[in-house]
């Protein structure tokens, strides 16, 4: 699915906003919504992220669950994207509890898929975060950031046809 600025403008919510943080890095943006913080990754995110990536239900539409090592490498790549591309996959934190619940953000489309070389919005959340609208809220904020801050003309999203939960976010 492709989104343009007009297709994403209404859903972000009045509490959405971003700010530039002054602690280094090329793009240290923190995005806040009414209930979430989309932020750069921390070492403390690695353990809950590994648990999320080892969950067979979370990884149902991926080739396989990830090992702890693979999960750590994914978190590192996700965070480095901000310095390389000016955008990336933010760690996703609940404002009310401070709990890490997954990631949401923008990433280059992978080689070999339709849209390769373009930008994709994506998400992966722990099962405990499913069904609360967090993925939609965070993806909408990421889209707003892409269109309004980065000036992107278009953002893609892909998933398995049978992944109804992700399709409903799209």
N, C-alpha and C positions, 0 to 999 in steps of 0.2 A: 504494500500500500504506500502511496506517496502522499505527502502533506505539503501544502504551501502555507505561507503566512496567513492567508485568509481562513484556511481550514483549521487553524489552531488558536486563533486570537481570543475566542470567547470563553474557553474552558479553563483558563489558568487560575482564576480566582483572585479576589481582591487582595489576599494576603501574600501573593506571590511576589518575589523580588530577588535580586541578586546584588552582591556587593563584592568589590575587589578587596581581598585581604592583603595585608602588607608584609607577609613573612617569607618572601622569596618566590621561587618558581616563576615560570613564564605566565601561567594562568592559574592563579590561586583563587578562583571564584568559588564562592559559597552561594548556593541557591536555596532560598527558603520558600516554603509554601505554608499554608495554614497549619499543616500537621507534620511537615517533614523538613529535614535539612539534607540537601545534596551537597556533599563535601568531598575534599581530597581524602585519600585513604590513610589510615593509621595502622600501626603494627597491631593494635588491639582488635582490628577487624579480621585479622587472618584466621583466627580459630572459628568464630561463627561463620565466616565465609567458607571455610573448609567443610564444616558440618552441612551447610546449605548445599554445596557442590557434591557431597557424598550421598545426599538424599535421593534415592532412586525415583521418587515421585516428582521432585523438583526437576530432575534431569531426564524425565520420561521422553522428551522429544529431542534429546541430544544423543550422540552415539553411545555414551556411557557416563556414569558418575565420574567425578575427578578424584584423584588421590590428593592427599594434603599437599604434596609437592606441586602438583599441577595447579591446584587452587591458588597456592602462594604465587606461582608464576603468573597466573591470570591476573591476580590483584596488582602485581608489580607492573605488568603491561598496561593494565587499565589506567593506573595512575600516571605512568610515563606519557600516555597519549596527550595529556594536558600540555606538557612541555614541548612535545613534538608537533602537535596539530593545533593547539589552542583550544581544544575541547577534548572530552573523554568520557569515561564511565565513572560517575560519582558513586562513592559509598553512600548508602541511603540510611538515614537515621531518623527515628521517630522523635519528634520534639517533646512529647509528653513523658517518655521514659528514657530517652537516650539510647535505646536499643538499636543495634545495627540489624537491618532487615534485608539487605541485599544491595543491588546496584541498579542504577538507571542512568542513561546518558546517551551521548552521541559518539559514534565510532565510524571509521572508514569501512565501507562495505568490503568484504573479503574477496580476494581473487577467485574467479571461477563461479561467482553467483551473479544473477541478473542485477545490474546496478553497480557492479564492481567499480571502485574508484569514486563513488558518490558517498554520501553520509547516511548512516542509519541511526534511528533511535531504537534503543533496546533496553531490556530490563530483565532481572532475575531476582526473585524474592523468595525468602523462606516461606514454607507452608503456613506458618503462624501468621504471616502478613497477607495471605490470600483472602479475597472476599471483602476487603475493607476499603477498596478504591485507592489504595496507596500507589499501585502501578500506574493507574490513569492519572492521578494527581502529579506524580513525579515525571511521567513521560510528557505530560502537557507543559510542565515547567521547563523541561529540557528542550522541547520544541520552541517555546517562546525564547529561550536563551539563544538557540540556533538561528531563529529568524530575526529577532530584534537586536541581539548583541553581535552575533557573527555575520549577519546579513546573508544567510543562506537563502537561496531561492526555492529549495526543495529538500525534503528529508524523506528517506525511505524506511520501511520496516518490513521484515520478513519473518515468517514462522511456518511451521508445518500446518497444512490445511486442517488437520484434525485437532490442533491445539486451540480449542474454543476459548479458553481463558485469555490467551494472548491476543487472539483475534478480536475479542470484545474490547480490549484496550486500544487496538488500532482503530 
